[in-house]
Amino acid sequence: MSSLFHRNKDSTRTRKSQSDSPPSSPSPTAKNLRHERLARLDSGGSSLSSTEPSSDRAAARASAYYRRENRLASLGSKTEDEKEKDFKKLYESAFNENEKLKNNLREAQLELVDIKAKLERVAKKQDQSSSQSGLLEAEKRGFQAQDCVSNNSVDFPTLWTLL
C-alpha cells in the first residue's frame, strides 16, 4: 500500500517571487497616492521642511512623541485630593449598598417569622381537625351502639365492632 503513495522528496513546489515576475508599472493614480502618503509621513505634522536632514526630522518626531506621552501622563495622574475623593465616593457607595442589603435582610427575617407563625397555626388546625374527626367517629359509633341497645336488637359481636 505504501508503494502506491510513494512520494519523491526531491519534487518540491517552486514559488514565483516578485523579483521573478516581469516588472509592471503602477498606474499614475497609484503613484500619485503613494507620493501624497509619503509627503504626509515626511511632514509628520512638524514645521520642518523636507530639505532639512533626516536626523532633524527624527528628533522632531521623537520630541513630539515625548510631548504626547507627557500630556497623556498628566491627564492620567490625579492629585491626592482627587484620589481621596474617589475613595470617599467608593466607601460611601459601598456603605449605602450595605445598608440597603441589611434592610432587605431584616425585612426577609420578619417575613420568615410571620410565615413560620402562619404555618404553626395551620398545623395546629390540622391536628385539631383530625382529632375532632376522630372524636366525631367515636361519637357516631357510640350513638349507633345506643340505637342497637335501645332497639333491643342487641347483637353482641356487632356491638363490639361498633365500639
Secondary structure, 3 states (H helix, E strand, C coil): CCCCCCCCCCCCCCCCCCCCCCCCCCCHHHHHHHHHHHHHHHHCCCCCCCCCCHHHHHHHHHHHHHHHHHHHHHHHCCCHHHHHHHHHHHHHHHHHHHHHHHHHHHHHHHHHHHHHHHHHHHHHHHHHHHHHHHHHHHHHHHHHHHHHHHCCCCCHHHHHHHC
